Structures are given as C-alpha cells and as structure tokens.
Amino acid sequence: QVQLVESGGGLVPPGGSLRLSCAASGYILRPDVMGWYRQAAGKQRELVASMTSDGTTNYSDSVQGRFTVSRDNAKNTVYLQMNSLKPEDTAVYYCNLAVRWRPGTGYWGQGTQVTVSS
C-alpha cells in the first residue's frame, strides 16, 4: 500500500513563503501524477498544482506565477514552493498520488495546515 507523508506547513505573514514536501512510499507505478490540493474552511477541495512523472505541470489560475511544483522521482517526493502568500491561500494542503490519467484519485496524505495571517 502507498503512504504519503507531508511536511512544511505553518503560520506565515502575507507576502511570505513556505515550502511543502510530500514523500511517497510503497508500491508506486509510473507514469503517475503527484499533486497538491487544498481545502479552505467551508470550501471544496481544489487543485493547487501537480506534476507528472515525466515533468508535465498543471497549476490553478489563482497560484500561477506564485507557486512552483517540483519533484524528485528518485525519492518519490513532490514539493510545492509557495511565494507571495495571501490570506486566501489559507487552507489544509493535501498531497495526492494517482495514475497519470486520473489526477485527484488514488492516495492522499494526511494534510498540512497553511495559515497566512499577520
């Protein structure tokens, strides 16, 4: 079974930066897609950014130009560099591992809280 472990969340002031990481372990078939989703209070879970094992990226319009997703296939780890953070970025961020053609399915991490506030 696949397990995902997230880290890097925390409290940051507006305009600040955070770097999230998610390490996957277990039996992982490639090609795959690893992505970051977030869920704010009272809102549905939404895609933030993702990257396939062959390097294709996808970003939400709301984070385009501010966030950068990257991954290390040898370590089965995906990262999310978040810059110029805004209060509306406040949410629980979840890591996802899925087959290449079915993002948002498959396995999920436990979530890590990101709070942007002064």
Secondary structure, 3 states (H helix, E strand, C coil): CCEEEEECCEEECCCCCEEEEEEEECCCCCCEEEEEEEECCCCCCEEEEEEECCCCEEECCCCCCCEEEEEEHHHCEEEEEECCCCHHHCEEEEEEEEECCCCCCCEECCCEEEEECC
